[in-house]
Amino acid sequence: MGNKDFRNQLGKFRLDSSETARWPSHSEPTANPRSHSQSLSHTQLSDSISPEHGLSTPRTKRVSTACDFCRKRKKKCDFRYPNCSACTRAGVRCTIPPPGPQVANASVPRDQLENLQNRVRWLEEVVRLKSGTEVTNVPTGTPVDVEENHDWWFQIPTLIATGVNHASNVSMPSPAGSVRSSATAGPAGSDSSTGADTKLPNMGEIFRNQLEHRRPSSAHPNNALRVMRLSSLEEAEQVAGQYFDSMGYQYPFISRPDFMANMRHIYTDQVPSPEVHNSYHIVIAISLLIGSADTSQAADFYHASQETLPLVLQNEDLPAIRALLGLALYSMFATSGPSIWHILGTTMRLATSLGLHKARPYTDQLEEEMSKRAFWSLYNLDRLIASTLGRPLGIADEDISASLPRELNDDGSEVPGGSAMTIPLQVICLRRIFSRIYRYLYSNLPQPPPQEVATTLGRFRREVDEWRMSAPLYPAALLYSTSYYDYLYYTTLLLMNRPSSRNPTPDATSIVSCGDSSIQVIRSYWDSYSVGKLKWIWLTLSQVYFAGITILWCLEQNARSLRGFQAPPWNPAEEVMRHGIQAVVVLLAEFGKRRPGVEQLAETFRHQSTMIFSQMAYQQQHQPPPPPLLIPPQPPSMFTPRSHPHSVPLAPVLDDVMLVDGSGVPMIDPQMADQLLFSYNWFQEEMPSYYTL
């Protein structure tokens, strides 16, 4: 009788594989299902003995215990757990019919189910706060601890010794405690059981898999964090809009709709997550730095963002990349703070460890686009800062296989040539050409022959011209995108043709291109200054000074040609050239009022320009006009200098203040040309001391 009841109870409590995964785990070892069912059988058997009937056992209703597969075939089931022999041989899942009415009709308190559901939700929330893991859809029994398991690293020697190959999956616990499977390198199709594989597993792939798939953790909520707010939500939206209109389109690593939605939640007194808290405060801080002369309020928002920065960085994921990029943009505008060079280096390391530079599949389109936008924003900043400071690039283009982001608007519509991503994508395309120019000219490789340099520079010039002529114009910012493309075009030409370590003596064509490009760069900055939109940051200072010193260098090359009784290679319009020089003098003087240390730089430039003009005036008075220089004809360009729309004071004609000694020879420093040649390097070394770069 006991054996029959045992089989009956076994049929009731049989579980398939999926139900076994959801069975609750306990601290003690799981009991054997058969012994567990047998104990239940004995317990229920003793409960079924009625005192009125003495030791007699009431007749129980016969319950079918065969599994569904055996019942359909009308075969006897051997009740093996968790799959009977027939199901095992057939390769099907062993299932049983639902429990009988004796279970369904058992008396249960009416509110018991509701109380259990509420308690489950409460426990899930406790687990989420403690471990940072959302367990609503996680199978019961899954480890949720976040303590790092260091033992998995010590399995690497075993993998090397046994020669694990691609066909075998190595199951190792991740640093967060979860179990993940990473394939190691080896000959495809080889038998791993023999341990005779001649190739070592790819340890780099194993480590990369562990780094890229770390489980996120969530810090304990801190109610003491400051949440700063402006006077109203309308003001906050206006300030944030200034950021997205001035910086967000160039570096679109933050989603504007998501940011605005999160900001509205903040202004309804909701407590933001660390990522939202950091993003909100750093964006407002950057915008206040750009649009306000008072930096105290921006500094307050910046310090508030730093309170949650460690919490955002602890997971080393995409939100951490965005937080570091926001910090880099703030450092670009602030006079104090962390070094943007070191921030970008850290961000590039993190991005490559996450594999953002590689082409890989994504399960979510939004995640894919934001990952690409973050990486290419980082790429853009890395090229800009490295070339300005004269330092190596953070990552080589040959190591990048990630595709460019799609031209998606904020509403998800894709409009090639007319979306919010049109301008940044075009800038990225130029930066890739820019990178090859920089690596070719500014490196420690041996100096190539002049003919090779001329050929390579000609090829680069054709690529840059094709980029500018094919650049799509964003209709909503037609004039702006046009002027912005022109500015990028001329700064690239300036980088390509000015003296460099592998081309220290540019030819006549490069001298002409340097002079014309410098005037156009200065004109762009003067236009912004005339309408009150010039950004007083060290990047602007660098570009203005480089353009001004390049004009002086081109004029010095003209003077050298005149001293050698040759025609000057560069023949700019006198008024345009003097406009450019005086604009640099004015802009450097204005920088000196806002940035400490620039006064000496402005005075040095003013002294050098005075000496150059004195030399030009003396040579024009005491030397016959030279024969014209035959310069190779240039292809027609759409970038002809235009008349200047704003009034710029002319540099004074220095005929009456010529610096000459008693013999009538101008008092020109004999090392003037060398000083101008190496002014780029000098400024790149001095400027970081001003801005802790």
Secondary structure, 3 states (H helix, E strand, C coil): CHHHHHHHHHHHHCCCHHHHHCCCCCCCCCCCHHHHHHHHHHHHHHHCCCHHHCCCCCCCCCCCCCCHHHHHHCCCCCCCCCCCHHHHHHCCCCCCCCCCHHHHCCCCCCCHHHHHHHHHHHHHHHHHHHHCCCCCCCCCCCCCCCCCCHHHHHHHHHHHHHCCCCCCEEEEECCCCCEEEEECCCCCCCCHHHCCCCCCCCHHHHHHHHHHCCCCCCCCCCCCCCCCCCCCHHHHHHHHHHHHHHHHCCCCCCCHHHHHHHHHHHCCCCCCCHHHHHHHHHHHHHHHHHHCCCCHHHHHHHHHHHCCHHHHHCCCCHHHHHHHHHHHHHHHHCCCCCCHHHHHHHHHHHHHHCCCCCCCCCCCHHHHHHHHHHHHHHHHHHHHHHHHHCCCCCCCHHHCCCCCCCCECCCCCECCCCCCCHHHHHHHHHHHHHHHHHHHHCCCCCCCCHHHHHHHHHHHHHHHHHHHHHCCCCHHHHHHHHHHHHHHHHHHHHHHHCCCCCCCCCCHHHHHHHHHHHHHHHHHHHHHHHCCCCCCCHHHHHHHHHHHHHHHHHHHHHHHHHHCCCCCCCCCCHHHHHHHHHHHHHHHHHHHHHCCCHHHHHHHHHHHHHHHHHHHHHHHHHCCCCCCCCCCCCCCCCCCCCCCCCCCCCCCCHHHHCCECCCCCECCCCCHHHHHHCHHHHHHHHHHHHHCC
